[in-house]
Amino acid sequence: MPNPSRLRAAALTVSAVLLSTVLAGCGEDSQDQDLTAQKLSWKDCPAPDQAQGGGDAPSPLPGGDDWQCATMKAPRDWDDPEGDTIGIELIRAEASGPADRRIGSLIFNFGGPGGSGVTTLPAFAEGYGTLRTRYDLVSFDPRGVGRSAGVWCENDQQLDVYYQQDATPDDAAERTEYVDNVKAFNAACDKNSGKMLPHVQTTEAARDMDLMRQVLGDDKLHYFGISYGTELGGVYAHLFPKNVGRAVFDAVVDPTQDSEQGSLGQAKGFQLALDNYAQHCVSQEEDCPVGDSAQDVKNRIAELLKNLDSKPIPGIFPRQLTQTAATSGIAQALYSQDFWEYLTEGLEQAYDGEGQILMMLSDSLNGRNQNGEYSNLTAANVSINCADDKPRYTTEYVQGKLPEFRAASPVFGDYLAWSMMSCTDWAVPGAADHPDVSAPGSAKILVIGNTGDPATPYEGARRMVQALGKGVGVELTYKGQGHGAYDSESKCVKQAVDGYLLDGKVPTGGTVCT
């Protein structure tokens, strides 16, 4: 589970030499010109670096066109716009249709916070082919993420230990160890990235997007935000309502909740997804291999996790599958119905005393590749959330909340309750209890809620519509499973989104898709 404060879609501390190289690559220098007038130098994209998750350079687009990457300068501190700058890494696929039909750029944020848009957009681009006919598809690494002045905390070896820890302490000794581990992680973030930690707030990322809009040559910001990207889009709409073009929010973060309410909401959301998985498994023609009834499936999972708390099983050598790793692996599999088969295989394997599949799922959630290297997903995730979220919780407060969280989810409740400790002792104070997304005067924003979404529960879409203000948000409901709706197989959702982004056709508020 990448963020010890929320299950939203890791880091490393490097040697002084490597760290200085990374920081130099961020392009930090003094500003001596109007940044809105800068010209981007688009080039073929390099292979992602470790902070972005590693791997190969993006494959050519359909038709043979290459992806292009560039670095945009932005103020490190938007309160001091004449001061030092950082580099914001961008990627684009130029519009495939006729030039006279091009609308502009469509900017994507895929969530996290902490996910690299530079690596994610190519991975999902096939599903956006229709949108590319009239838009340049553009994404970016937000500040603090990947190549955009990426923040760093603990190293790979320390993170392996961190993700093995008991994140659901049962007694005073375990609670002390857990709190000490969180403090050590947070202290490493301050030691290795203290210069950036005050400047990774969502409000500053939103200002980066408005600079991006101008540098890309667009009068309006056309935007597709997913998961945390909906929060970022809502903050942008609040700050720049007159600059909003056609915007879509999918898998919507509830902007009215503080971090405690968000964690409790996720406990309910992941439990709902687990309930749906269990029911689906036993409803198949074949016997469900992990339980005889939906309740039996859930009981066996709870028993597995209880046993792993005291007796881990072999995972991916030399690591063992602990209760914490298994819980995060199960959570990862609930993000998409396409992953449910892997969850079944992983549970079967774990019941036989082997934890490789669940550990691979856990590694995926935590940003760890097969070489044992972590991206900076977790470091960025925690840094951004702790810069945004004002509340700071104590051990005693969390203990008092455990019954409520356990009632919300027997499987995920304890973990998500204790995760509220992640910003305790953070070096930078949080900005607010929750984001302000009120956007009077903004263009229409299409807001999509998925009834089976585990990470951003469905109710958040309605609250986002209300918080945006009268006449701004247009709600669409998708009755489905998984995190998000546009990448599902729903033709109804696809037609509604494409119709709005491509032709400006606003769906009727309250539309329901299956």
Summary of the structure (lengths in Angstrom):
residues: 514
radius of gyration: 21.9
end to end distance: 29.3
largest distance: 68.4
contacts: 1914
relative contact order: 0.15
helix: 46%
strand: 15%
